[in-house]
Each structure stands twice: as C-alpha cells, then as structure tokens.
Amino acid sequence: MDLLEVMRTTFACREFKNEKIEDEVIHRILDNARFAPSGGNRQGAHIIVVKDPEKKRKLGQLCESVLLLYAAQQKAGEVPYNTIKPSSISLQEIETKTGHDFEMFNKLDEVPLLLIVSVDLSEVASMDKDLNRIGIVTGASVYPLVWNILMAARNEGLGGVITTAVVPEEESVRELLDLPEDHAIAAMIPLGKPVQQLSRLNRRAVEEFTTVDSYKGDVFKI
C-alpha cells in the first residue's frame, strides 16, 4: 500500500474476523516495524506475542476494574484517569453507575493476535523525570514502534488498536508473563482482520491545532 494511504486509513480497530494470522505475517509485521527510531538507538523495547488463549483471557480480566472506573469517570463528565483534574468517583459509584460492555476485552481470548509491548526503563532517557508532572518523554523510545506495528499490520490488510487498560495491573501482568522488573508496559495491541475497514477517519484539521511562534500565535495555514 501507499504510505500516505496507510497513514490516513489506519484506524482503531476493535472488531475482528475469526481468521488466524500466520507466523510468517506476524514476523513480517514486526520485521518492518522494528525500524522505528528510539532514543540513542538503544532499542529498549520488547514484544511478547501472546498466543495462549488462557493468558489472553486473564489479560482481559485484569482490564475489567480499570475499564469500569474509566466508564464511571467518563459518565460523570470527567476525562478518565486524568493527571490534572482529580476524579470525584468513588468505588461504590463504580459498581452502581456502570454497566458498560467492553466486548473486546471480555473476549480477548478470541482475538486472533495479541501483542504486549514493554520498554526497558534502564535503557531509555527520560528527559522529564525531574519535572513536577507526569512523565511522558519515555514514550518517545517505544511508541514509534507501537505505531509502526499498526501501520505494518494495515499494510497486511489487518487492523488493531493501542490499548493501555492493562497498565494499572502491571504487577499482575509481570507475574503472568515473566516481565522483568525494569520493564514497563507501553501497550497491549489486539490485531486481526477488521470486520469493517474504515477509510475516512475523523481528525482535526491542521489549522485547529497548529500555531506560529507561540501557543497563542497566529494559526498556521496556507
């Protein structure tokens, strides 16, 4: 596929056909994705190809309480798991205000392919580690790889989605998948043949998020 077409049509896919993905295809996806950049070219990411249906099912179960809280906060008009505005939702409200159906996570054992992407924190430079805010810079050494995986999958006629719902349960995942202590989970990526391939994605125009010389500068436009 043309690169620009891949960039413009790689959407967040959560519904998959029941079609097996051969190891040759998985290897080709990862072989292409590995050319993503990383800080100092240290390439500290690791990918676990989860094939065991029972492990997939357990990973889905680990996401349940995280997703229930997410849904409750969203229903209350909050930005879920926000680091700036604290949540007003209590544990009791999680039980009474939700009934959300997280179908993909409830059936994660049926997803054709599941990848866990982690990053070795001893191998990355976190330039924002001393700032008084949540750290995000570490992601620069792993999320280009994650996105490359999705684009390489799109090139194979497959779809997927970046999910992070399992991250709050990282210690349980560490035990389940023998993840080293220095590794942090960056993403869980379900992949498969999309039930429906979207070709027109809804995204903000360049003029809506780009300014010149300062945040309050003139809108960048042509």
Residue pairs with C-beta under 8 A, 6 or more apart in sequence:
1 154
1 155
6 151
6 154
6 155
7 151
8 201
9 154
9 197
9 198
9 199
9 201
10 150
10 151
10 154
10 159
11 159
11 198
11 201
12 161
12 162
13 159
13 160
13 161
13 192
13 194
14 103
14 104
14 161
14 190
15 104
15 194
15 195
15 196
16 111
16 112
16 159
16 190
16 191
16 192
16 193
16 194
16 195
17 192
17 193
17 194
17 195
18 110
18 112
19 112
19 192
19 193
20 112
21 112
21 113
21 158
21 191
21 192
25 156
25 158
26 49
26 113
28 152
28 156
29 149
29 152
29 153
29 156
29 158
29 191
30 47
30 149
30 152
32 148
32 152
32 155
33 145
33 148
33 149
33 151
33 152
34 43
34 145
34 148
35 148
36 144
36 145
36 147
36 148
37 144
38 44
38 45
38 124
38 140
38 141
38 142
38 144
38 145
39 124
39 125
39 140
39 141
40 125
42 123
42 124
42 141
43 123
44 119
44 120
44 121
44 122
44 123
44 124
44 141
44 142
45 117
45 118
45 119
45 120
45 141
45 142
45 145
45 186
46 117
46 118
46 119
46 120
46 183
47 115
47 116
47 117
47 118
48 115
48 116
48 118
48 177
48 179
49 113
49 114
49 115
50 56
50 59
50 114
50 115
50 116
50 177
53 109
53 110
54 109
55 176
55 177
56 108
56 109
56 111
56 114
57 108
57 109
58 176
59 108
59 114
59 116
59 166
59 173
59 176
59 188
60 105
60 106
60 107
60 108
60 109
62 166
62 169
62 172
62 173
63 102
63 105
63 108
63 163
63 165
63 166
63 169
64 102
64 105
65 94
66 165
66 166
66 168
66 169
67 100
67 102
67 105
67 165
68 94
68 95
68 98
68 100
69 80
69 81
69 89
69 94
70 80
70 81
70 165
71 80
71 98
71 100
72 89
72 93
72 94
72 97
72 98
73 79
73 80
73 81
73 87
73 89
74 80
75 97
75 98
76 87
76 88
76 89
76 93
76 97
78 85
78 87
78 88
78 89
79 85
81 87
83 133
83 134
89 97
104 111
104 190
105 165
108 114
108 190
111 190
111 191
111 192
112 191
112 192
112 193
113 190
113 191
113 192
114 188
114 189
114 190
114 191
115 149
115 187
115 188
115 189
115 191
116 166
116 173
116 177
116 179
116 185
116 187
116 188
116 189
117 142
117 145
117 146
117 149
117 185
117 186
117 187
117 188
117 189
118 179
118 183
118 184
118 185
118 186
119 138
119 141
119 142
119 183
119 184
119 186
120 180
120 182
120 183
121 138
121 182
121 183
121 184
122 182
123 141
124 138
124 141
124 142
125 137
125 141
126 135
126 137
126 138
127 137
128 135
128 136
128 137
129 135
129 137
138 184
139 186
142 186
142 187
143 186
143 187
146 162
146 186
146 187
146 189
147 162
149 160
149 189
149 191
150 160
150 161
150 162
150 189
153 159
153 160
153 191
157 193
158 191
158 192
158 193
158 194
159 191
159 192
159 193
159 194
159 197
160 189
160 190
160 191
160 192
161 189
161 190
162 187
162 189
163 187
163 188
163 189
163 190
164 185
164 186
164 187
164 188
165 188
166 173
166 185
166 188
167 185
170 179
170 184
170 185
173 179
173 185
174 180
174 181
174 183
179 185
206 220
206 221
207 219
207 220
207 221
210 219
210 220
211 217
211 218
211 219
211 220
212 218
212 219
212 220
